[in-house]
């Protein structure tokens, strides 16, 4: 296996993982969880 082929495969695989993470973060099913987590610093402890 040529080193340049390996580098290309790793680059494409890394880009695919990046796109999967972006898709997961932007999915509507996770929006309520992220909205709740965004409000944690402002929550008052009793």
C-alpha positions as CSV (number, residue, x, y, z in Angstrom):
1,X,0.0,0.0,0.0
2,X,1.4,3.3,-1.0
3,X,1.7,6.0,1.7
4,X,-0.2,8.5,-0.4
5,X,-3.1,6.1,-0.8
6,X,-3.2,5.7,3.0
7,X,-3.1,9.5,3.5
8,X,-6.0,9.9,1.1
9,X,-8.1,7.2,2.8
10,X,-7.4,8.7,6.2
11,X,-8.4,12.2,4.9
12,X,-11.6,10.9,3.4
13,X,-12.5,8.9,6.5
14,X,-11.8,11.9,8.8
15,X,-14.0,14.2,6.6
16,X,-16.8,11.6,6.7
17,X,-16.6,11.5,10.5
18,X,-16.7,15.3,10.6
19,X,-19.8,15.4,8.4
20,X,-21.4,12.8,10.6
21,X,-20.8,14.8,13.7
22,X,-22.1,18.0,12.1
23,X,-25.2,16.1,11.0
24,X,-25.7,14.7,14.5
25,X,-25.3,18.1,16.1
26,X,-27.8,19.8,13.7
27,X,-30.5,17.1,13.8
28,X,-33.8,18.2,15.1
29,X,-34.1,15.3,17.5
30,X,-31.2,16.6,19.6
31,X,-32.3,20.2,19.7
32,X,-34.2,20.0,23.0
33,X,-31.3,18.4,24.7
34,X,-28.9,21.1,23.5
35,X,-31.3,23.9,24.4
36,X,-31.5,22.5,27.9
37,X,-27.7,22.1,28.2
38,X,-27.3,25.7,27.0
39,X,-29.4,27.0,29.9
40,X,-27.3,25.1,32.6
41,X,-25.0,28.0,33.4
42,X,-28.0,30.3,34.1
43,X,-29.9,27.9,36.4
44,X,-30.2,29.0,40.0
45,X,-29.4,26.4,42.7
46,X,-31.8,26.3,45.6
